[in-house]
Amino acid sequence: MTGAAEQPRKSGPDAVALVSERPLGAIHYRIVGLCFAAWIFDFYDLILYSFLLVPIARDLHLSKADSSLALGLSFAMTAAGGVIFGFIGDRFGRKPTIIASVLIYSIGTTLCAASNTLLQLLLFRSFTGIGIGGEWGAGQSLIAESVPPQRRARYAAYVQVGAPLGALMAAWAGGHIAPIVGWRAVFVISAAPAFVVATGVSRWLPESDIWQRSGRRRWIGAAELRALRPYRSIIALLFVVLLVNSEAYWFTYSWMPGYLQLVRGLTPQAGSNLMIGMQYGGIFGYAIFGALADRFGRRPMLCAFGLMMAAGLLPPTLLWDWAANIRGLIAGAMVVAGIGTGIWAGAGPMIAEMLPTNVRNTALALLLNGTRGLQFFTPLAITTLSVYLGFGATLSIGAFFSAAGAALVWLLPETRGRIITELDVPV
């Protein structure tokens, strides 16, 4: 039976119901499917460098500090892309923002194949990062504005499954394809599908009807900023929650593939297989998070998944010497940590449900990419701290960030079932 929140609520006798007010149907599945495809290759292109770090460093004669700089700059430029495309998404619409960002990160990934110096690599990774930063906010805004509220977390989570799938593809490409064809060919091959996605989005993705009805055709100004004032405490708290969870994620992912090879002595294939197992866990975690969050609430699931990630990160890092003596423990722990990364399936709906339509895309992009942009310092911090603490102990810091995020989420309001236009006011 369709819930009351999913029934059409027309504003007049001849008004057409918003997409989010209609029963689930073909248009919802098309929106979810195309946003899913765009997000897979967005995340794939972001994380691919982590899985190619060792051969790139060898061929271009890069130090660990150089590699960390390239990693960190990619994250920083996603913040720049988030700012730029966040404003563009609220000014020109969600659809053109997705198309432009996908094309930019596709071109950037292709150019990375031509890198011969550290400077060229930094330039091309920066260009890629700008495009990557633009897609996330626009896609999540469109999902939030299109899917009925009782199913919003579930379908946003389905889209977010693209993150572990993208990481899974990157792990496979770095561990099993790059040793055969080389890292340059991997970059070229990786860019091709995203061009196809951009074409599909251009032809078949509808624009957000909520954004169209909002009447916004200008840049954010004083009126919109005034409208945000009542939400400044929520925005600040969201920033902190997202930042500690982002630290947890990138303390794990930025150097984990390199750590497994350089510190633990695993072959590229063996290290890749551990990371692939982690992504299988991630796919499961992302897939079930939304249904659980719609059933039990956002906060309980964000807390539970954060604690799972914290527990799973310790055996492969701080406790490696002990865990390596127990058959299957490290591999199993990485699967558990992967399930815990499903927490990110809840980030989009959590933010979208707490902010009004006229600034939603900008806020989503700024919060998600701003906190990710601060990860510029994370790879550099890892290489610095590892000198004093050891690599495994340094990477385990991610577990403590994840536990902190699980606690902080209880300071946020519960928004399960909220109508997406509930906070909107005339501007």
Number of C-alpha atoms within 10 A of each C-alpha: 3 9 11 10 18 19 14 16 15 12 10 8 6 7 9 13 15 19 19 28 21 19 16 16 10 9 16 19 13 15 22 22 17 19 28 25 20 28 28 21 30 27 23 23 27 25 24 25 23 23 28 25 22 21 18 21 15 10 11 13 14 17 11 18 15 15 25 24 19 26 27 26 23 29 32 25 26 34 30 23 27 36 24 19 32 30 23 21 29 25 21 17 22 27 20 19 25 28 23 17 26 30 20 19 30 27 19 24 28 21 21 24 18 15 18 13 12 17 11 14 20 21 18 22 27 26 23 30 30 27 32 36 36 34 31 29 30 31 29 28 27 27 26 29 26 26 29 28 24 20 23 29 31 25 26 29 28 22 26 30 26 26 27 27 21 24 29 25 22 29 30 20 24 28 23 16 16 19 15 12 11 16 24 20 15 23 24 17 14 20 22 15 13 24 18 15 21 21 14 15 22 16 9 12 21 16 15 21 16 19 23 13 9 14 12 17 12 11 13 16 8 9 10 15 12 11 19 18 11 11 14 12 12 18 18 12 16 21 18 17 24 24 23 20 27 25 24 28 23 21 23 22 20 25 22 22 24 21 20 22 17 14 12 14 12 16 13 24 17 15 22 24 18 21 27 25 20 27 28 19 24 30 26 18 26 30 23 18 31 28 19 15 22 19 16 12 17 26 22 16 23 27 21 15 26 30 22 24 30 25 19 25 28 24 21 27 25 20 15 16 12 12 18 14 10 9 9 10 17 23 20 18 24 27 28 25 29 30 28 32 31 31 29 25 28 23 22 24 27 23 24 24 24 21 24 20 25 23 22 26 32 24 26 27 32 27 24 24 31 25 24 27 27 19 27 23 17 24 26 20 16 24 19 16 15 15 10 10 13 16 23 23 19 21 28 22 20 26 28 21 22 29 22 19 25 26 16 18 22 15 12 16 12 16 18 21 18 16 19 23 14 12 13 14 11 9 11
